[in-house]
Amino acid sequence: MHDKDELDEKLDRGLKASPVHEVLVEKAVLGWKEYELELLRDSMITW
């Protein structure tokens, strides 16, 4: 988001969609790449 109006719009939409009426807001640095990794393993602890 690049301005306050856009932030307000996204927050309002998120709050209306949230069953617990909460949203998570994180700060990002434009131009940086972000990766999210999720690991799952079974009961034998194999990847």
Order of alpha helices (4+ residues) and beta strands (2+ residues): alpha
